[in-house]
Amino acid sequence: QGVYVTDGKTAPCRVRVRAQTEKNALVQIALREGRNRQVRRMTAAVGHPTLRLIREKIGEWELGELQPGEWMEVKCPQRKPYE
């Protein structure tokens, strides 16, 4: 439903708990917008500050099996020129 942070209410997002211990939880969050430090501010606003953050996917591009320090070349989709 969205969370109120310093610059207003965020757009709704999907959250799934992947693993949980007595003190910590591993959650997967799918955002619809990309505000500055949004995940950290959202989790802090609900009383569960972010300790570690890993981005797995941006739009259609997924991290997949890439390890820290590795990279791969991607082709950007062709955009239609402005008319």
Backbone as a chain_set.jsonl record, in Angstrom:
{"seq": "QGVYVTDGKTAPCRVRVRAQTEKNALVQIALREGRNRQVRRMTAAVGHPTLRLIREKIGEWELGELQPGEWMEVKCPQRKPYE", "coords": {"N": [[0.81, -1.201, 0.0], [2.14, 1.114, 0.136], [4.455, 3.328, 1.793], [4.968, 5.874, 4.178], [7.54, 8.126, 3.813], [10.279, 10.485, 4.176], [9.942, 12.215, 1.929], [7.289, 11.929, 1.157], [4.563, 9.612, 0.361], [5.379, 6.349, -0.718], [5.103, 4.455, -3.78], [3.023, 1.517, -4.01], [4.536, -1.687, -3.315], [5.79, -5.03, -3.888], [6.431, -7.404, -1.363], [8.273, -10.088, -0.138], [8.943, -12.529, 2.253], [11.871, -14.255, 2.463], [13.545, -15.747, 4.125], [13.827, -16.258, 7.661], [14.985, -15.399, 10.894], [15.285, -15.313, 14.492], [16.173, -12.699, 14.98], [16.641, -11.466, 12.488], [15.606, -10.979, 9.032], [15.362, -12.136, 5.691], [14.342, -10.493, 2.969], [12.524, -10.045, -0.082], [12.049, -7.417, -2.227], [10.021, -5.813, -4.513], [10.122, -3.01, -6.315], [8.226, -0.218, -7.649], [9.024, 2.229, -8.288], [11.933, 4.368, -8.125], [13.218, 5.85, -5.832], [15.663, 7.904, -4.102], [17.687, 6.023, -2.009], [15.507, 4.426, -1.312], [14.632, 1.77, -0.462], [16.044, 1.418, 1.965], [14.985, 3.594, 3.428], [12.255, 2.936, 3.494], [12.188, 0.456, 4.892], [13.236, 1.273, 7.346], [11.238, 3.037, 8.143], [9.168, 1.335, 8.844], [10.158, 0.139, 11.044], [12.194, -1.777, 10.765], [15.247, -1.696, 10.069], [17.465, -1.726, 7.2], [20.107, -3.967, 6.864], [21.791, -5.164, 5.018], [21.992, -4.903, 1.508], [21.046, -6.092, -1.63], [20.943, -5.773, -5.045], [19.091, -7.442, -7.409], [17.848, -7.302, -9.871], [17.088, -5.084, -12.544], [14.584, -3.62, -14.144], [14.215, -5.427, -17.05], [16.678, -6.613, -16.909], [18.618, -9.016, -15.344], [20.619, -10.014, -12.539], [21.515, -12.634, -12.364], [23.939, -15.196, -12.592], [26.192, -13.67, -12.108], [29.05, -12.739, -10.306], [30.389, -10.758, -7.546], [32.279, -8.072, -8.838], [32.406, -9.138, -11.397], [31.327, -8.703, -14.827], [29.072, -8.157, -17.594], [28.43, -7.671, -21.054], [25.719, -5.896, -22.382], [23.048, -5.41, -24.703], [21.298, -2.531, -25.488], [17.802, -2.03, -25.899], [16.411, -1.059, -29.067], [15.207, 2.172, -29.448], [12.333, 3.973, -30.453], [12.53, 6.805, -32.533], [11.827, 10.166, -31.461], [8.883, 11.798, -32.507]], "CA": [[0.0, 0.0, 0.0], [3.022, 2.269, 0.189], [4.963, 3.701, 3.116], [5.311, 7.291, 4.262], [8.939, 8.447, 4.081], [10.479, 11.927, 4.304], [9.46, 12.992, 0.782], [5.931, 11.53, 0.805], [4.208, 8.194, 0.338], [5.935, 5.594, -1.831], [4.163, 3.617, -4.531], [2.963, 0.161, -3.46], [5.515, -2.643, -3.822], [5.596, -6.408, -3.421], [7.444, -7.834, -0.396], [8.173, -11.513, 0.183], [9.941, -12.981, 3.216], [12.57, -15.421, 1.913], [14.06, -16.511, 5.262], [13.665, -15.466, 8.874], [15.511, -15.894, 12.153], [14.712, -14.569, 15.612], [16.578, -11.292, 14.933], [16.773, -10.934, 11.13], [14.801, -11.574, 7.967], [15.786, -11.899, 4.317], [13.126, -10.182, 2.233], [12.629, -9.659, -1.485], [11.174, -6.268, -2.435], [9.904, -5.399, -5.918], [9.699, -1.613, -6.342], [7.647, 0.341, -8.869], [9.695, 3.509, -8.502], [13.305, 4.281, -7.645], [13.647, 7.04, -5.096], [16.975, 7.844, -3.463], [17.746, 5.201, -0.793], [14.117, 4.087, -1.019], [14.473, 0.547, 0.325], [16.511, 1.693, 3.331], [14.049, 4.493, 4.109], [10.994, 2.216, 3.712], [12.332, -0.53, 5.966], [13.41, 2.013, 8.598], [9.948, 3.62, 8.502], [8.311, 0.309, 9.457], [10.827, -0.385, 12.23], [13.119, -2.864, 10.444], [16.287, -1.105, 9.221], [18.198, -2.588, 6.281], [21.497, -4.231, 7.239], [22.515, -5.507, 3.795], [21.097, -4.708, 0.376], [21.563, -6.671, -2.87], [20.049, -5.562, -6.191], [19.114, -8.62, -8.27], [17.243, -7.077, -11.182], [16.653, -3.738, -12.895], [13.747, -3.802, -15.329], [14.328, -6.77, -17.62], [18.044, -7.1, -16.738], [18.801, -9.747, -14.094], [21.984, -10.261, -12.13], [21.827, -14.018, -12.73], [25.07, -15.852, -11.926], [27.343, -12.77, -11.979], [29.626, -12.607, -8.971], [30.938, -9.419, -7.317], [33.434, -7.741, -9.667], [32.207, -9.602, -12.763], [30.438, -7.88, -15.632], [28.74, -8.698, -18.898], [27.977, -6.65, -21.987], [24.318, -6.043, -22.769], [22.613, -4.516, -25.764], [20.1, -1.77, -25.155], [16.779, -2.161, -26.952], [16.27, 0.084, -29.956], [14.083, 3.033, -29.123], [11.765, 4.697, -31.58], [12.852, 8.24, -32.453], [10.702, 11.065, -31.159], [8.254, 12.375, -33.711]], "C": [[0.848, 1.257, 0.0], [3.37, 2.611, 1.624], [5.263, 5.19, 3.082], [6.774, 7.438, 4.648], [9.077, 9.971, 4.029], [9.932, 12.741, 3.144], [8.09, 12.531, 0.29], [5.732, 10.032, 0.805], [4.796, 7.526, -0.901], [4.821, 4.861, -2.568], [4.129, 2.231, -3.886], [4.047, -0.731, -4.074], [5.189, -4.027, -3.276], [6.746, -6.78, -2.495], [7.196, -9.301, -0.088], [9.288, -11.867, 1.154], [10.548, -14.268, 2.682], [13.104, -16.334, 3.011], [13.952, -15.628, 6.502], [14.294, -16.185, 10.058], [14.863, -15.079, 13.263], [14.999, -13.074, 15.514], [16.559, -10.675, 13.545], [15.819, -11.626, 10.169], [15.43, -11.213, 6.628], [14.516, -11.693, 3.518], [13.455, -9.801, 0.792], [11.598, -8.565, -1.708], [11.198, -5.892, -3.914], [9.308, -3.994, -5.932], [9.065, -1.246, -7.67], [8.286, 1.673, -9.214], [11.085, 3.4, -7.889], [13.768, 5.552, -6.97], [15.014, 6.816, -4.463], [16.891, 7.081, -2.133], [16.367, 4.699, -0.348], [13.955, 2.852, -0.145], [14.903, 0.791, 1.771], [15.537, 2.578, 4.097], [12.722, 3.799, 4.402], [11.113, 1.234, 4.871], [12.523, 0.155, 7.319], [12.07, 2.58, 9.082], [9.01, 2.614, 9.166], [9.004, -0.399, 10.615], [11.785, -1.537, 12.003], [14.221, -2.343, 9.531], [17.027, -2.152, 8.388], [19.64, -2.728, 6.746], [22.357, -4.498, 6.014], [21.534, -5.442, 2.645], [21.763, -5.24, -0.885], [20.53, -6.435, -3.966], [20.198, -6.747, -7.125], [18.663, -8.329, -9.691], [16.9, -5.598, -11.331], [15.874, -3.87, -14.193], [13.823, -5.238, -15.808], [15.714, -7.378, -17.425], [18.201, -7.733, -15.366], [20.275, -9.985, -13.814], [22.421, -11.68, -12.508], [22.973, -14.584, -11.92], [26.292, -14.957, -11.769], [27.769, -12.651, -10.521], [30.152, -11.185, -8.785], [32.214, -9.201, -8.135], [33.315, -8.216, -11.101], [31.256, -8.661, -13.499], [30.119, -8.621, -16.912], [28.21, -7.56, -19.761], [26.532, -6.934, -22.359], [24.006, -5.058, -23.881], [21.329, -3.838, -25.322], [19.082, -1.95, -26.265], [16.724, -0.897, -27.783], [15.043, 0.876, -29.58], [13.611, 3.731, -30.393], [12.151, 6.169, -31.443], [11.607, 9.058, -32.129], [10.164, 11.67, -32.443], [7.832, 13.793, -33.46]], "O": [[0.316, 2.36, -0.125], [2.662, 2.228, 2.556], [5.755, 5.709, 2.08], [7.201, 6.936, 5.688], [8.08, 10.671, 3.854], [9.491, 13.87, 3.356], [7.763, 12.724, -0.881], [6.618, 9.274, 1.2], [4.72, 8.072, -2.002], [3.729, 4.672, -2.032], [5.114, 1.815, -3.276], [4.427, -0.54, -5.23], [4.417, -4.174, -2.328], [7.906, -6.505, -2.802], [6.069, -9.711, 0.187], [10.45, -11.543, 0.909], [9.843, -15.254, 2.469], [13.116, -17.555, 2.853], [13.981, -14.401, 6.404], [14.163, -17.398, 10.215], [13.991, -14.25, 13.003], [14.168, -12.26, 15.917], [16.469, -9.452, 13.432], [15.297, -12.706, 10.448], [15.965, -10.118, 6.456], [13.7, -12.607, 3.396], [14.54, -9.297, 0.501], [10.415, -8.749, -1.418], [12.263, -5.678, -4.493], [8.136, -3.806, -5.603], [9.329, -1.88, -8.692], [8.102, 2.186, -10.317], [11.377, 2.423, -7.199], [14.63, 6.257, -7.496], [15.462, 5.68, -4.309], [16.12, 7.449, -1.246], [16.101, 4.567, 0.847], [13.203, 2.891, 0.829], [14.193, 0.406, 2.7], [15.285, 2.346, 5.279], [12.12, 4.043, 5.448], [10.239, 1.185, 5.736], [12.023, -0.333, 8.333], [11.798, 2.601, 10.283], [8.153, 2.997, 9.962], [8.51, -1.41, 11.114], [12.158, -2.217, 12.959], [14.138, -2.531, 8.317], [17.195, -3.299, 8.804], [20.319, -1.731, 6.994], [23.522, -4.103, 5.973], [20.386, -5.868, 2.772], [22.905, -4.89, -1.184], [19.376, -6.845, -3.836], [21.301, -7.037, -7.589], [19.055, -9.034, -10.621], [16.478, -4.945, -10.377], [16.449, -4.199, -15.231], [13.527, -6.165, -15.053], [15.913, -8.55, -17.744], [17.955, -7.09, -14.346], [21.078, -10.138, -14.734], [23.56, -11.895, -12.922], [22.985, -14.469, -10.694], [27.34, -15.435, -11.335], [26.94, -12.483, -9.627], [30.344, -10.472, -9.77], [33.115, -10.039, -8.127], [34.059, -7.739, -11.958], [30.486, -7.923, -12.884], [30.794, -9.583, -17.276], [27.616, -6.607, -19.257], [26.164, -8.079, -22.621], [24.627, -4.0, -23.983], [20.397, -4.485, -24.845], [19.445, -2.016, -27.44], [16.959, 0.202, -27.279], [13.96, 0.316, -29.412], [14.402, 4.034, -31.286], [12.101, 6.719, -30.343], [10.488, 8.685, -32.48], [10.923, 12.009, -33.351], [7.286, 14.441, -34.353]]}, "num_chains": 1, "name": "protein.A"}
